[in-house]
Amino acid sequence: RAAVCPSGNTTLAPHSWHLAARVVVAVPVAPPEAVRRLRAEGCEVMCVREDPLFVAVGQFYEDFTQVSDEEVRALLEEFWRAPEGRGGP
């Protein structure tokens, strides 16, 4: 089993991480120091761009408007139902 932390913020890490076989943190961009800290904690980190001038994720997008919970749920349901999706547990 793997636990996944979409935020990449270890202060938000579930207390059950120690029960996971591995923890994967996948983010589009992060400060190098955060990536180093996560790896030092034993996390597997997938980061497209490490930027030492990182302030916020939104600074790297032309449009970083919020997505509603309902939209996220609908997109995830659509993904898991699609034949080409990675459906399953």
ABEGO torsion letter per residue (X at the ends): XBBBBAAGBAAABBAAAAABABBBBBBABBBAAAAAAAAAAGBBBBBABBBAABABAAAABABABBBBAAAAAAAAAAAAABAABABEX
